[in-house]
Amino acid sequence: MAKKEAEAPVRDPKTFKLKVTVGPTISLEDQCRLLGVEYVLDSSRLGEWPDKKAFKRPEMPYEICVQDGKDNVGKSFDKVRLAPNERRPSALEGLAVFPKTPDILDDHGLILTGTTVGPYDVVILHKVKGKIRMEPYSVTFVDEKAGIVTCSR
């Protein structure tokens, strides 16, 4: 008999503690530069994590609600289960959290699993030796000082 996989919980809307505005009309690299974030990604290798519910990101500025990853600090990629009303935020959507709560990176890094870097990496926004960096992050790695961010659909 096949083992039935546990259903992901439906997140209470209060779980999404932050409401942020995302500006897709300015490139991720340019937004990082404007915010003083060191951009250590190869833009030609960026893609989107496959979303079974086919979320289409708007081309004009839009708002999303985000949980900041604090509840997922130290959890592996495969242990974070998405509820039906949440999805993986892109690097651009995760970057929008930073100006709203700049001190968050003093507490923990933000793992942004909606953007892929090649076949095996996603993106992390974190502090390294006092500098804020956006760079590739392996989905096989578990960082005790970073959490996987999720956002509302």
N, C-alpha and C positions, 0 to 999 in steps of 0.2 A: 504494500500500500504506500503510495507516494505521500511524503510529508507535506502538509499544507503550510504554506508560508503565511506568517502572521501579517494581518493587514496593517498598513501604516495608519497612525491616528490622524483624525481630522484636527488640524491645529486651530485652536481658539484664535480669533482675529487679534486678541490682545498679545499673542505670541509675537506678532510682527510689531516690534517696538518702535520702529523708525519709518517715517514716510519720507521718501527722497524723490527728487526730480532728476530724471536722466536726460541728458542732452546729446542725442545721437548725431546731431548735425556737425559736431566737432569730433575729430578722430580721437581714439583712445590715446594714441601717442601724444597728440597735441594737448589733450586734457591733462595728462600726466605732467607734461612740461609746465603748463600753466599753474599746476598745483604744487610744483616743486618735488614731484615724485620721480625717482630714477626709473626709467623705462628700460627693462632688460629683457625684452621680448623681441622675437623676429615676427613682425606683423604679417609677413607672407606665409607663416605657418599657423596662424590663428584660425580656428574654426568654431563651430557651435556644437555643444554636446547634443546628441540626438534626443529630441523631446517627443515622446510618444503621443502627447496631446497637441503637438504642432503649434506651440505658442509662437506667434508672429510678433516680433518686436516692432513697434511703430518707428517711422522714419522722422517724426517730429518729436519735440520734448514730451515726456510723459512721466507720470508718477507711479511709483510702486511702494509697497510696504515690505519691509525687510526685517528679518531677525538677524542679529549681528554676529551669529556664530558662537556666542559665549556658551550656549547650551551644548555645543558640539566640539568644544576644545578637547583635544587629545583623542578624538574618535576617528577611526579609520573610515575611508571613503565608503566601503561596503556596509558599514554599521549605521550610517545615517540614512534613515528611511524617510522619504518624502510623503507627506499627507496629500490627499487629492487636491487640496486648495493651495499647494505650494509647488515651486519649481526651483531649478538651479539658476541663480543670477549670472549674467555675463560679467566679464571683467569691467566693462563700462558701467554696468548697473552697480557693481560692488564698489567701484571707484567713487560713485555718487555718495556713498556712506561717509567717506573720509572728511569732506568739508563740513558735513553736518555734525560729526562727532570726532574731531581730530585727535582727541586723547585716547580713542579706542585702541589705537596701535601700541600704546604704552602697556595695555592689558594683554592683548592677544592679536595675532595676525588674522587676516581674512582670507579664507580659501574659497576661491570663486570657481565653482565647478561647471558653470554654464558655458565657459570658453575653453576650448582645447588648444593645446600647443603640440602639434604633431599627434601621433597616435596614442601616447601614454601619459601625457602631462595635462594639467589644468593650470590655473593662475593663482598666485598668492600675492597679496598686498600686505607688507609687513615692514617692521623696522629692523635694520641690520646695522649695528654699530652707530646708532643714532640717525641713520639716513633711511628715509622711506623709499622702498623699492617695490616694483611690480615685476614679477619674474615667473618663470615656469616652476611648477610644483608637481612632483610625481604622485599619482593616485595610489601608489603602493607604499608611500611614506606616511608615518603618523607623527605629527608635530605636537608635542605637549604644550606648546605656546601659541597654537593657531586653531581656529575652528572653522568648520564648513558653514558658509552662509547660505540661507535659503530666502526666498521671497514669495510674495503672493502671486497667484496666476492673474 
